[in-house]
Amino acid sequence: MPIPLELVTLLGSSLLGGVMKIWSKANEARRQERTYMLQTLNAKADIIGQARHYENRGFQWTRRTIALTAVFFIIAFPKIVVVFMPETAVFFGYAEMSKGFWFFGSEGERIVWEQMHGLVITPLDTHLLAAIVGLYFGGSLTN
């Protein structure tokens, strides 16, 4: 008994209609997902923009105070103390790599301290000053 052509057409069109409906729903879901993602990105961009345009004079003065205090007490104060009290010793620490015995130990870093007298400018002074000044002026340039 052959299957009637109307039944084949009915089943085929029903199957094709179901596949097309599922495909349409999947496309609609993807479109909504992209819409929500764009809304989320816009909200995130707004929050980041508000944070970047935040103005607080107290924060700027706090940053300046910290930078100037650090520069004074780390760089200038030890030099001033030595100038006015020359008998004061200056201790300078630097990192040195130490090797283990043959292959039994591993390399490690240890701090070596040297005592010096007089006015001492160490590499730490210059590196620290460069870092602080760079951070301070770099932060000011972004404003």
C-alpha positions in Angstrom: 0.0 0.0 0.0 1.7 3.2 -1.1 1.8 6.3 1.1 -0.5 8.9 -0.2 1.2 12.0 -1.7 -0.8 14.3 0.5 0.6 12.5 3.6 4.2 12.8 2.4 3.6 16.5 1.7 2.0 17.0 5.1 4.8 15.2 6.9 7.5 17.0 4.8 6.0 20.4 5.3 5.5 19.8 9.0 9.1 18.6 9.4 10.5 21.5 7.4 8.2 24.0 9.3 9.5 22.6 12.6 13.1 22.8 11.5 12.6 26.4 10.3 10.9 27.4 13.5 13.7 25.9 15.6 16.2 27.7 13.4 14.3 31.0 13.7 14.2 30.6 17.6 18.0 29.9 17.7 18.6 33.0 15.5 16.4 35.1 17.8 18.2 33.8 20.9 21.5 34.7 19.4 20.3 38.2 18.5 19.0 38.7 22.0 22.3 37.4 23.4 24.2 39.9 21.3 21.9 42.7 22.4 22.4 41.9 26.0 26.1 41.6 25.5 26.2 45.1 23.9 24.1 46.5 26.7 26.5 45.0 29.2 29.5 46.4 27.4 27.9 49.8 27.2 27.1 49.7 31.0 30.7 48.6 31.7 32.1 51.4 29.4 29.9 54.0 31.3 31.2 52.8 34.7 34.8 52.9 33.4 34.2 56.4 32.0 32.8 57.6 35.3 35.8 56.2 37.1 38.2 57.9 34.7 36.6 61.3 35.0 36.4 61.1 38.8 37.7 64.4 40.2 38.8 64.5 43.8 41.3 67.1 44.9 42.0 65.3 48.1 43.2 62.2 46.2 45.6 64.3 44.2 47.0 66.0 47.3 47.3 62.6 49.0 49.3 61.3 46.1 51.5 64.3 46.1 52.1 64.1 49.8 53.1 60.4 49.6 55.4 61.0 46.7 57.1 64.0 48.3 57.4 62.4 51.7 58.9 59.2 50.2 61.4 61.3 48.2 62.4 63.3 51.2 62.8 60.5 53.7 64.3 57.9 51.4 66.6 60.2 49.3 67.1 63.5 51.0 66.9 62.8 54.8 69.8 60.3 54.9 72.0 62.8 53.0 71.0 65.7 55.2 71.7 63.7 58.4 75.2 62.7 57.1 76.0 66.4 56.3 75.1 67.6 59.7 76.3 64.6 61.7 79.3 63.2 59.8 80.0 60.6 62.4 76.8 58.8 61.5 77.3 55.6 59.5 75.3 54.8 56.4 74.3 51.2 55.7 73.9 50.2 52.1 72.2 46.9 51.2 72.4 45.3 47.9 71.3 41.9 46.5 73.9 39.3 45.6 73.4 35.9 44.0 74.8 33.1 46.1 75.6 29.7 44.6 75.1 26.4 46.4 77.9 23.9 47.0 78.6 22.1 43.7 75.2 20.7 42.6 73.8 20.2 46.2 72.4 23.6 46.6 70.5 26.1 44.4 71.2 29.6 43.6 69.6 32.1 45.9 69.6 35.8 46.5 70.9 37.2 49.7 71.2 40.8 50.9 74.7 42.1 51.6 75.0 45.1 53.9 78.0 47.5 53.7 78.8 50.2 56.2 79.9 53.5 54.7 80.7 56.9 56.0 80.0 60.3 54.4 77.6 61.2 51.7 76.5 58.0 49.9 74.3 57.9 46.8 73.3 54.3 46.0 71.8 52.8 42.9 68.7 52.2 45.0 68.4 56.0 45.5 68.5 56.7 41.7 66.2 53.9 40.8 63.6 54.7 43.5 63.7 58.4 42.6 63.2 57.6 38.9 60.3 55.3 39.8 58.5 57.8 42.0 59.0 60.7 39.7 57.9 58.6 36.7 54.7 57.4 38.5 53.9 60.9 39.7 54.4 62.6 36.4 52.8 59.7 34.5 49.7 59.9 36.6 49.6 63.6 36.1 49.9 63.3 32.3 46.8 61.1 32.0 44.7 63.9 33.5 
